[in-house]
């Protein structure tokens, strides 16, 4: 789970970003490559390895950010973009696919 801020409209949106799938937020294409969450007995922390590209119509995409972002320290490694901010909220467990019933 990510959160995005559009600085022009001041709109904040939660972004569900499954692993290894491109999700769009404005002109950004975001791909989460890994997400790790500490066990409950440790201090809470979620970290995600993100690839973020700015893709505008008719222009080649520009790599903006590749690296780890940490939920507890969003400023530690932040996306630098004039219009958008992206930060990590949490690593959500993927729902287990239903097993096909035999019969």
Backbone as JSON, one array per atom type, in Angstrom:
{
  "sequence": "XXXXXXXXXXXXXXXXXXXXXXXXXXXXXXXXXXXXXXXXXXXXXXXXXXXXXXXXXXXXXXXXXXXXXXXXXXXXXXXXXXXXXXXXXXXXXXXXXXXXXXX",
  "N": [[0.84, -1.18, 0.0], [0.59, 2.1, -0.95], [0.88, 5.69, -0.7], [-0.17, 8.57, -2.37], [0.44, 11.96, -3.28], [-0.96, 14.57, -5.0], [0.35, 17.49, -5.73], [-0.66, 19.71, -6.99], [-3.49, 19.63, -6.92], [-3.81, 19.03, -4.29], [-4.74, 16.6, -3.53], [-4.86, 13.55, -1.82], [-4.17, 10.17, -2.25], [-4.77, 6.71, -1.69], [-2.87, 4.01, -2.85], [-3.11, 0.92, -4.21], [-0.73, -1.36, -4.82], [0.16, -4.09, -6.34], [2.78, -6.59, -6.2], [5.3, -6.42, -8.68], [3.67, -5.37, -10.7], [2.62, -2.8, -12.84], [1.37, 0.25, -11.7], [-0.59, 3.17, -12.09], [-0.26, 6.61, -11.26], [-1.34, 9.61, -11.78], [0.91, 10.96, -14.04], [2.79, 9.14, -13.39], [4.35, 5.94, -13.41], [4.36, 3.23, -11.38], [6.16, 0.6, -9.96], [6.22, -1.97, -7.71], [8.76, -3.87, -6.5], [9.6, -5.37, -4.33], [8.5, -5.99, -0.97], [8.77, -5.59, 2.44], [7.95, -6.4, 5.77], [8.32, -5.86, 9.22], [8.36, -8.39, 11.83], [5.7, -8.81, 14.3], [6.8, -8.64, 16.91], [8.91, -6.9, 16.75], [10.0, -3.42, 16.36], [7.62, -1.5, 14.51], [7.85, -1.52, 11.0], [7.77, -0.98, 7.55], [9.04, -1.63, 4.39], [9.65, -0.88, 1.0], [10.78, -1.82, -2.22], [10.96, 0.22, -4.88], [10.23, 1.14, -8.27], [9.99, 3.97, -10.11], [8.62, 5.75, -12.73], [8.28, 8.58, -14.89], [5.88, 9.09, -17.19], [4.92, 10.67, -19.93], [2.47, 11.5, -22.41], [3.49, 10.86, -25.74], [6.17, 11.21, -25.2], [9.38, 9.85, -24.29], [9.64, 7.63, -21.46], [10.82, 8.67, -18.22], [13.14, 7.66, -15.84], [12.61, 8.11, -12.48], [12.93, 7.31, -9.82], [14.55, 4.69, -8.17], [14.73, 2.34, -5.8], [14.81, 1.68, -2.21], [12.07, 2.51, -0.12], [10.99, 3.67, 3.03], [8.45, 3.18, 5.4], [8.42, 4.35, 7.96], [10.23, 6.41, 7.73], [9.83, 8.51, 5.56], [11.23, 10.64, 4.37], [13.8, 9.79, 4.19], [14.56, 8.34, 1.87], [13.34, 9.72, -0.71], [10.95, 10.38, -3.32], [11.68, 12.75, -5.74], [9.85, 15.09, -7.16], [8.16, 17.6, -9.02], [5.35, 17.68, -9.0], [4.21, 15.37, -7.82], [4.13, 13.36, -4.85], [5.17, 10.32, -3.42], [4.73, 7.76, -1.05], [5.47, 5.01, 1.17], [3.04, 3.07, 2.81], [2.32, 0.55, 3.96], [2.94, -3.0, 3.95], [0.86, -5.16, 2.46], [-0.68, -8.28, 2.91], [-1.07, -10.54, 0.3], [-4.15, -11.72, -0.9], [-5.01, -15.1, -0.53], [-5.3, -17.2, -3.31], [-8.33, -18.76, -4.22], [-8.69, -22.24, -3.9], [-9.32, -24.49, -6.52], [-12.32, -26.31, -6.49], [-12.61, -29.79, -6.18], [-14.48, -32.08, -8.1]],
  "CA": [[0.0, 0.0, 0.0], [1.32, 3.36, -1.07], [0.05, 6.88, -0.68], [0.32, 9.55, -3.31], [-0.05, 13.32, -3.14], [-0.91, 15.45, -6.15], [0.61, 18.79, -5.12], [-1.45, 20.73, -7.66], [-4.87, 19.58, -6.43], [-3.72, 18.7, -2.87], [-5.48, 15.36, -3.32], [-4.09, 12.42, -1.33], [-4.82, 8.93, -2.66], [-4.12, 5.45, -1.37], [-2.6, 3.27, -4.08], [-2.84, -0.5, -4.02], [0.27, -1.7, -5.82], [0.62, -5.47, -6.23], [4.17, -6.81, -6.6], [5.67, -6.62, -10.09], [2.65, -4.87, -11.62], [2.68, -1.35, -12.99], [0.18, 1.02, -11.36], [-0.43, 4.57, -12.5], [-0.72, 7.72, -10.42], [-1.06, 10.76, -12.65], [1.82, 10.56, -15.13], [3.78, 8.21, -12.85], [4.17, 4.48, -13.44], [5.02, 2.73, -10.18], [6.26, -0.84, -9.85], [6.79, -2.44, -6.45], [9.5, -5.1, -6.76], [9.67, -6.14, -3.08], [7.95, -5.3, 0.19], [9.1, -6.33, 3.66], [7.35, -5.87, 6.99], [8.92, -6.5, 10.39], [7.44, -9.21, 12.63], [5.01, -8.03, 15.34], [7.59, -8.43, 18.13], [9.91, -5.86, 16.5], [9.4, -2.11, 16.07], [6.92, -1.55, 13.23], [8.5, -0.95, 9.83], [7.52, -1.55, 6.24], [9.95, -1.07, 3.39], [9.35, -1.38, -0.34], [11.7, -1.47, -3.3], [10.11, 0.8, -5.9], [10.71, 1.73, -9.51], [9.01, 4.99, -10.48], [8.92, 6.43, -13.99], [7.36, 9.62, -15.33], [5.55, 8.77, -18.58], [4.0, 11.65, -20.51], [2.09, 11.12, -23.78], [4.35, 11.31, -26.82], [7.56, 11.39, -24.76], [9.92, 8.64, -23.65], [9.57, 7.64, -20.0], [12.01, 9.09, -17.47], [13.29, 7.01, -14.55], [12.69, 9.12, -11.42], [13.34, 6.74, -8.53], [14.72, 3.24, -8.05], [15.35, 2.09, -4.5], [13.98, 1.34, -1.06], [11.39, 3.55, 0.66], [10.64, 3.16, 4.35], [7.22, 3.8, 5.9], [8.68, 5.15, 9.15], [11.12, 7.54, 7.4], [9.61, 8.81, 4.14], [12.2, 11.6, 3.86], [15.11, 9.15, 4.08], [14.78, 8.17, 0.43], [12.08, 10.23, -1.22], [10.8, 10.73, -4.72], [11.75, 14.19, -5.97], [9.05, 15.41, -8.34], [7.49, 18.88, -8.75], [3.9, 17.56, -8.9], [3.75, 14.21, -7.06], [4.87, 12.69, -3.77], [4.76, 8.94, -3.19], [5.39, 7.16, 0.1], [5.02, 3.67, 1.55], [2.2, 2.97, 4.01], [2.35, -0.77, 4.58], [2.97, -4.18, 3.07], [-0.36, -5.93, 2.68], [-0.61, -9.67, 2.48], [-1.93, -10.85, -0.83], [-5.2, -12.7, -0.59], [-4.72, -16.42, -1.08], [-6.27, -17.56, -4.33], [-9.19, -19.89, -3.84], [-8.31, -23.49, -4.58], [-10.46, -25.04, -7.26], [-12.94, -27.46, -5.82], [-12.63, -31.0, -7.0], [-15.78, -32.65, -8.03]],
  "C": [[0.89, 1.24, 0.0], [0.33, 4.5, -0.9], [0.68, 7.88, -1.62], [-0.32, 10.9, -3.06], [0.12, 14.02, -4.47], [-0.81, 16.86, -5.59], [-0.21, 19.9, -5.76], [-2.87, 20.78, -7.1], [-4.94, 19.36, -4.92], [-4.52, 17.45, -2.53], [-4.52, 14.25, -2.9], [-4.86, 11.15, -1.68], [-4.04, 7.74, -2.14], [-4.02, 4.65, -2.66], [-2.3, 1.83, -3.71], [-1.93, -0.93, -5.16], [0.75, -3.13, -5.62], [2.07, -5.6, -6.73], [4.28, -7.03, -8.11], [4.58, -6.26, -11.09], [2.73, -3.36, -11.65], [1.33, -0.76, -12.58], [0.46, 2.47, -11.72], [-0.97, 5.51, -11.44], [-0.35, 8.98, -11.17], [-0.22, 10.29, -13.82], [2.86, 9.55, -14.66], [3.36, 6.76, -13.09], [5.01, 3.92, -12.3], [5.0, 1.2, -10.19], [6.92, -1.18, -8.52], [7.46, -3.79, -6.73], [9.62, -5.98, -5.52], [9.05, -5.31, -1.97], [8.2, -6.18, 1.41], [8.51, -5.61, 4.86], [7.97, -6.6, 8.17], [7.89, -7.34, 11.13], [6.83, -8.38, 13.76], [5.83, -7.77, 16.59], [8.69, -7.38, 17.97], [9.23, -4.52, 16.27], [8.79, -2.11, 14.67], [7.7, -0.84, 12.12], [8.07, -1.71, 8.6], [8.45, -0.84, 5.28], [9.62, -1.7, 2.04], [10.42, -0.92, -1.31], [10.84, -1.05, -4.48], [10.9, 1.23, -7.13], [9.62, 2.7, -9.96], [9.5, 5.71, -11.72], [7.87, 7.5, -14.25], [7.12, 9.39, -16.82], [4.49, 9.75, -19.06], [3.69, 11.26, -21.95], [3.05, 11.71, -24.81], [5.8, 11.54, -26.45], [8.07, 10.07, -24.19], [9.83, 8.77, -22.12], [10.9, 8.02, -19.37], [12.03, 8.36, -16.14], [13.49, 8.09, -13.48], [13.27, 8.57, -10.13], [13.46, 5.23, -8.67], [15.41, 3.02, -6.71], [14.33, 1.77, -3.44], [13.35, 2.6, -0.47], [10.91, 2.9, 1.95], [9.43, 3.92, 4.9], [7.5, 4.73, 7.08], [9.54, 6.39, 8.87], [10.96, 7.92, 5.93], [10.64, 9.78, 3.55], [13.58, 10.98, 3.64], [15.49, 8.88, 2.63], [13.46, 8.5, -0.25], [12.13, 10.44, -2.72], [10.86, 12.25, -4.82], [11.04, 14.5, -7.27], [8.28, 16.7, -8.04], [5.98, 18.75, -8.52], [3.45, 16.48, -7.94], [4.71, 13.83, -5.95], [4.3, 11.29, -3.63], [5.46, 8.47, -1.92], [4.72, 5.84, 0.45], [4.18, 3.76, 2.82], [2.43, 1.64, 4.72], [2.54, -1.83, 3.51], [1.74, -5.0, 3.41], [-0.15, -7.34, 2.18], [-1.55, -9.87, 1.31], [-2.95, -11.88, -0.41], [-4.84, -14.03, -1.25], [-5.74, -16.76, -2.14], [-7.08, -18.77, -3.88], [-8.76, -21.12, -4.61], [-9.52, -24.03, -5.33], [-11.02, -26.27, -6.54], [-12.93, -28.66, -6.75], [-14.03, -31.6, -6.97], [-16.33, -32.93, -9.31]]
}
